[in-house]
Amino acid sequence: MKKLFKKKNFYILVGFISSFSLISAFYIEHILNIAPCKLCLYQRIPYFAILFLCFIGFLNIKNSLWIYLLSFSFLISSFLAGYHFGIENNIFPEFSGCKTNNLNIIDKDELLNLLLENLPNCKNVNYRLFGFSLATLNLFISSVLFTISLLIIKNEKNR
């Protein structure tokens, strides 16, 4: 466990987890043909940022800025996943961008585009892994990585 708290090992581990998460999301979307909702798409953005930060942080191991930015990215990812988890479990109402049942469209081209887009509601869980929605798994992973990054920051300050 002590080796995990070294920044270099943490960057490698987080880079692997982020890559695996993104590859899994694209596999589920494109190979299994399960369409993601808008929040699922938004939850990918921090993972791209995390990959970039891991690469830069690994190359600049002496600079602690990158671990702070990683920690902030995990926090953002946790908030997005927590919000999505809350929508799935009726804790929060869906935001208007998630709802696809808007029938107040008068323009036929706009209606056709809406039908072709066919993004599912954020409330509906279209894919489960080990009985958990992907938003739930993302919430867990992001929260754990956020906690570990805070421990690394604390460990760096105590040196």
C-alpha positions as CSV (number, residue, x, y, z in Angstrom):
1,M,0.0,0.0,0.0
2,K,2.9,2.3,0.7
3,K,4.0,2.0,-3.0
4,L,0.6,3.2,-4.1
5,F,1.2,6.5,-2.3
6,K,4.2,7.3,-4.5
7,K,3.1,9.8,-7.2
8,K,4.7,7.9,-10.0
9,N,2.9,4.7,-9.2
10,F,-0.4,6.6,-8.7
11,Y,-0.1,8.2,-12.1
12,I,0.4,4.8,-13.8
13,L,-2.5,3.2,-11.9
14,V,-4.9,6.1,-12.6
15,G,-3.9,6.2,-16.2
16,F,-4.7,2.5,-16.5
17,I,-8.0,2.9,-14.7
18,S,-9.0,5.9,-16.9
19,S,-8.0,4.2,-20.1
20,F,-9.9,1.0,-19.1
21,S,-13.0,3.1,-18.1
22,L,-13.1,5.0,-21.4
23,I,-12.4,1.8,-23.5
24,S,-15.2,0.0,-21.6
25,A,-17.6,2.9,-22.2
26,F,-16.9,3.0,-25.9
27,Y,-17.2,-0.8,-26.0
28,I,-20.6,-0.7,-24.4
29,E,-21.7,2.0,-26.7
30,H,-20.3,0.9,-30.1
31,I,-20.0,-2.9,-29.8
32,L,-22.9,-3.7,-27.5
33,N,-25.0,-0.9,-29.1
34,I,-26.2,0.5,-25.9
35,A,-26.7,4.2,-26.3
36,P,-25.5,6.4,-23.4
37,C,-27.5,9.3,-22.0
38,K,-26.2,12.8,-22.0
39,L,-24.9,12.5,-18.4
40,C,-23.0,9.4,-19.4
41,L,-21.3,11.3,-22.1
42,Y,-20.5,14.2,-19.8
43,Q,-19.0,11.7,-17.3
44,R,-16.3,10.8,-19.9
45,I,-14.9,14.3,-20.0
46,P,-13.1,14.2,-16.7
47,Y,-11.5,10.8,-17.7
48,F,-10.0,12.4,-20.8
49,A,-8.6,15.2,-18.6
50,I,-7.3,12.7,-16.0
51,L,-5.5,10.8,-18.8
52,F,-3.8,14.0,-19.9
53,L,-2.9,15.0,-16.3
54,C,-1.5,11.6,-15.6
55,F,0.8,11.8,-18.6
56,I,2.0,15.3,-17.8
57,G,2.3,14.5,-14.1
58,F,4.3,11.3,-14.8
59,L,6.7,13.4,-16.9
60,N,6.9,16.2,-14.3
61,I,7.0,14.1,-11.2
62,K,8.6,16.9,-9.1
63,N,5.8,19.3,-9.7
64,S,2.8,18.8,-7.3
65,L,0.4,20.9,-9.3
66,W,-0.6,17.8,-11.4
67,I,-1.7,15.8,-8.3
68,Y,-3.8,18.8,-7.2
69,L,-5.4,19.0,-10.7
70,L,-6.0,15.2,-10.7
71,S,-7.7,15.5,-7.3
72,F,-9.9,18.3,-8.6
73,S,-10.8,16.2,-11.7
74,F,-11.8,13.2,-9.4
75,L,-14.0,15.6,-7.4
76,I,-15.7,16.8,-10.6
77,S,-16.1,13.2,-11.7
78,S,-17.6,12.3,-8.3
79,F,-20.1,15.2,-8.5
80,L,-21.2,14.2,-12.0
81,A,-21.5,10.5,-11.1
82,G,-23.3,11.4,-7.8
83,Y,-25.8,13.6,-9.7
84,H,-26.4,10.9,-12.2
85,F,-26.8,8.3,-9.4
86,G,-29.3,10.6,-7.8
87,I,-31.3,11.0,-10.9
88,E,-31.4,7.2,-11.4
89,N,-32.7,6.7,-7.9
90,N,-35.2,9.6,-8.0
91,I,-33.2,11.7,-5.5
92,F,-32.8,14.6,-7.9
93,P,-35.1,15.6,-10.8
94,E,-33.8,15.1,-14.3
95,F,-32.4,18.2,-15.9
96,S,-34.1,19.2,-19.2
97,G,-31.2,18.0,-21.3
98,C,-31.9,14.4,-20.2
99,K,-35.5,14.3,-21.2
100,T,-36.2,13.0,-24.7
101,N,-40.0,13.1,-24.5
102,N,-40.5,16.7,-25.6
103,L,-43.4,16.5,-28.1
104,N,-43.9,20.3,-28.3
105,I,-41.8,20.4,-31.5
106,I,-43.5,22.0,-34.5
107,D,-40.6,21.8,-37.0
108,K,-40.5,18.4,-38.7
109,D,-36.7,18.6,-39.2
110,E,-36.2,19.2,-35.5
111,L,-38.5,16.3,-34.7
112,L,-36.6,14.0,-37.2
113,N,-33.3,15.0,-35.6
114,L,-34.7,14.3,-32.1
115,L,-35.8,10.8,-33.3
116,L,-32.5,10.1,-35.0
117,E,-30.5,11.2,-31.9
118,N,-32.5,8.8,-29.7
119,L,-30.5,9.3,-26.5
120,P,-32.1,7.5,-23.5
121,N,-33.3,9.3,-20.4
122,C,-30.7,9.7,-17.7
123,K,-33.2,8.1,-15.3
124,N,-33.2,4.8,-17.1
125,V,-30.4,2.4,-16.4
126,N,-29.6,0.6,-19.7
127,Y,-26.6,-1.4,-18.6
128,R,-25.6,-2.9,-15.3
129,L,-22.3,-4.5,-14.2
130,F,-22.3,-6.7,-11.1
131,G,-25.8,-5.4,-10.5
132,F,-24.7,-1.7,-10.3
133,S,-25.3,1.0,-12.9
134,L,-22.3,2.5,-14.5
135,A,-23.0,5.8,-12.8
136,T,-22.8,4.0,-9.4
137,L,-19.5,2.3,-10.3
138,N,-18.1,5.7,-11.6
139,L,-19.2,7.3,-8.3
140,F,-17.3,4.6,-6.3
141,I,-14.2,4.7,-8.5
142,S,-14.0,8.5,-8.6
143,S,-14.6,8.8,-4.8
144,V,-11.9,6.3,-4.0
145,L,-9.4,7.9,-6.3
146,F,-10.2,11.3,-4.9
147,T,-9.6,10.0,-1.4
148,I,-6.3,8.4,-2.4
149,S,-5.2,11.6,-4.2
150,L,-5.8,13.5,-1.0
151,L,-3.8,11.0,1.0
152,I,-0.9,11.4,-1.5
153,I,-1.1,15.2,-1.2
154,K,-1.1,14.9,2.6
155,N,1.9,12.5,2.4
156,E,3.7,15.0,0.1
157,K,3.2,17.8,2.6
158,N,4.5,15.7,5.5
159,R,7.9,15.1,3.7
